[in-house]
Amino acid sequence: MTEIIIKSMKNGPNVVSVDGKVKGAFCRCGHSEHKPKCDGAHGKVNFTADEAETRL
């Protein structure tokens, strides 16, 4: 069975992994110039959010 993990990084993006391989990092601060992908803008705007994880 395929394992999908979506991990919201502390003060950072949502990282999606499928069967242990990272498939992408997606913006959750709203400031990325390359939405939906993260471009590191969260660091420039001092985005803060808790870490969380969902397994599917």
Secondary structure, 3 states (H helix, E strand, C coil): CCCEEEEECCCCCEEEEECCEEEEEECCCCCCCCCCECCCHHHHCCCCCCCEEEEC
